[in-house]
Amino acid sequence: MTIIGRIRVGGNSVAKIMGVINASPESFYKDSVRTSEEDIATAARQMQQEGANMIDIGAMSTAPYLDTIISVEEEKKRLRMAVRVVKQACDLPVSVDTPRAEAAAEGIAAGANAVNDVTGLKYDSKMAELVSDAQVPVIIGAYSAVPASGRISGTIRALKESIALARKAGVKDSMMIVDPSIGFFRSEGKNPFFTKMTDVPWYVRDIKVLSDMKKLVALGKPVCVSASRKSFIGHLLSLPSAKDRLVPSVICEAVAVLNGASIIRTHSVRETVQALTLLQLISRQSSKRL
């Protein structure tokens, strides 16, 4: 079990919902973008009212198919403002979504409770030490700087490498959460934050991650899943616009929870809360009948 702020994650606790706020206008899902202090505060309060357990703040998009790298100074500026505003607007724990240690440090200094690194501490050699020194939980994304298999074995191998890096830096196992990085295993991309693979199509890989989730749970760490509005849904269902992917996104999130996910990172808090609450109620009734 891991604790983010006051929120218990993993173990026997129910799956937690992480709302997404992007302080980055270049992010792939424009409805998640909030760049002014007023809009960020409004979004944070709304997410808390809708039932989110925590908020994840991104200040630079890492979507593989976009050319979105900004200066670390700009990312720090965005994170500093967004974290401060969210902490003032609501009392939910906050994670900062960044692969860069300098930006993560800025977010922590502003009050962030956790770090979400899609590159699993591998892009920035200083990230593992930063997380260890700050004693904050870290969401470790599956990532390999060299080509890797898109099969579940490749994801598990990448995560085990990152777990080893974290342990070497002094990060406690109780502070680690793993994320299979749905959408980040590709044959090509426009930034260094994705894992190159050629053995399976990216949409096949992402579907397999959801169906094989229990193999990730077997690593002994809480699992965070971010399938919300992702491109594999768009490809499989011919939905080029992220705005049209709500229903299949919620279905993927429910499947992830059924298969053992502990955190669902989502752009659609209200709908995800409703779906997972109903799922929990149905599961309880099924258990009573048994």
C-alpha positions, -999 to 999 in steps of 0.1 A, spaced: 0 0 0 11 35 -8 -1 68 7 -4 99 -15 -12 128 8 -38 113 30 -51 89 3 -44 52 7 -36 34 -26 -34 -3 -32 -38 -32 -8 -75 -38 0 -86 -2 -7 -110 6 -35 -95 20 -67 -88 58 -65 -96 83 -92 -70 108 -104 -83 138 -123 -61 154 -150 -54 191 -153 -30 201 -181 -14 235 -177 0 228 -212 -19 242 -242 -1 217 -264 -17 187 -248 -36 162 -270 -70 166 -253 -78 202 -254 -108 200 -229 -83 191 -202 -62 222 -208 -64 249 -181 -38 277 -184 -53 306 -163 -53 306 -125 -91 310 -125 -97 281 -149 -73 258 -130 -89 266 -96 -124 260 -111 -114 227 -125 -98 216 -93 -129 224 -72 -151 207 -97 -130 175 -97 -132 174 -59 -170 179 -60 -173 152 -86 -155 127 -65 -118 127 -75 -94 114 -49 -63 133 -63 -52 155 -92 -24 150 -116 -9 182 -131 10 182 -164 28 213 -177 44 198 -208 27 172 -230 46 140 -235 23 125 -261 46 105 -284 30 116 -316 33 154 -308 63 177 -310 57 194 -277 90 198 -258 92 232 -241 121 247 -221 125 234 -185 121 270 -173 87 272 -189 76 239 -175 87 249 -141 68 282 -143 36 264 -154 39 237 -127 47 262 -99 16 283 -107 -7 253 -113 3 234 -82 0 265 -60 -35 273 -74 -48 237 -70 -35 234 -34 -54 266 -26 -86 257 -44 -91 222 -29 -77 198 -4 -69 169 -28 -34 155 -30 -15 165 -61 10 147 -84 32 164 -110 34 147 -144 69 153 -157 100 133 -168 124 161 -157 138 163 -122 142 200 -122 105 205 -130 95 178 -105 115 196 -78 97 228 -86 64 211 -83 73 195 -49 85 228 -36 51 243 -45 33 216 -25 30 185 -48 26 152 -29 39 128 -56 57 126 -89 44 109 -120 72 100 -144 61 83 -176 98 74 -183 101 54 -151 131 75 -137 151 67 -169 150 99 -189 165 121 -162 193 105 -142 186 128 -113 149 119 -109 153 88 -87 176 107 -63 151 136 -62 122 113 -54 142 96 -27 154 128 -11 120 143 -11 104 112 3 73 114 -20 56 86 -38 64 81 -75 43 67 -103 68 47 -124 59 45 -161 70 16 -182 97 30 -205 128 18 -223 154 40 -240 162 12 -263 137 -8 -284 116 -32 -264 89 -57 -270 53 -45 -271 42 -77 -255 34 -77 -218 68 -92 -210 84 -60 -224 63 -39 -202 71 -59 -171 108 -59 -179 109 -21 -183 90 -17 -150 114 -41 -131 144 -20 -144 128 12 -131 120 -5 -97 156 -15 -94 167 21 -102 144 34 -75 156 10 -49 192 18 -57 185 55 -51 169 46 -18 132 49 -27 112 26 -5 90 -1 -21 60 14 -3 65 47 -22 63 31 -57 33 28 -80 37 13 -115 20 24 -147 21 4 -180 22 36 -200 -7 30 -223 -1 50 -255 37 53 -250 49 21 -268 51 31 -305 70 23 -337 79 60 -341 74 93 -323 84 129 -321 99 131 -286 122 110 -265 95 100 -240 81 69 -257 94 33 -260 101 22 -296 86 -12 -305 80 -29 -338 68 -64 -330 31 -55 -325 9 -26 -335 6 0 -307 -32 -5 -304 -27 -43 -300 -2 -36 -272 -25 -13 -253 -54 -37 -255 -32 -65 -242 -21 -43 -213 -57 -40 -201 -64 -77 -206 -32 -88 -189 -33 -63 -160 -31 -90 -134 4 -98 -145 14 -62 -136 -4 -65 -103 18 -95 -96 48 -71 -93 34 -62 -59 29 -25 -64 -3 -5 -69 -10 -1 -106 -20 32 -121 -38 31 -155 -43 60 -179 -65 49 -208 -87 80 -209 -93 93 -245 -61 76 -257 -54 70 -294 -57 32 -294 -94 38 -287 -96 62 -316 -79 37 -340 -100 7 -330 -133 25 -331 -126 50 -359 -129 79 -335 -103 105 -346 -115 131 -321 -106 126 -284 -139 142 -276 -158 112 -289 -139 86 -269 -157 90 -235 -178 58 -234 -150 34 -246 -126 52 -222 -149 45 -192 -153 9 -203 -115 5 -204 -112 20 -170 -138 -4 -155 -119 -33 -171 -87 -21 -156 -102 -20 -121 -118 -54 -125 -83 -67 -133 -66 -51 -103 -58 -14 -111 -55 8 -80 -56 42 -96 -75 54 -127 -60 86 -142 -88 102 -162 -99 134 -180 -136 126 -172 -139 125 -134 -177 126 -131 -183 98 -155 -155 76 -142 -167 81 -106 -202 70 -116 -190 40 -135 -166 27 -108 -191 34 -80 -217 13 -98 -191 -14 -104 -183 -15 -67 -219 -18 -58 -225 -46 -82 -194 -64 -70 -205 -61 -34 -239 -77 -42 -222 -105 -61 -200 -112 -32 -230 -113 -8 -247 -139 -30 -216 -161 -29 
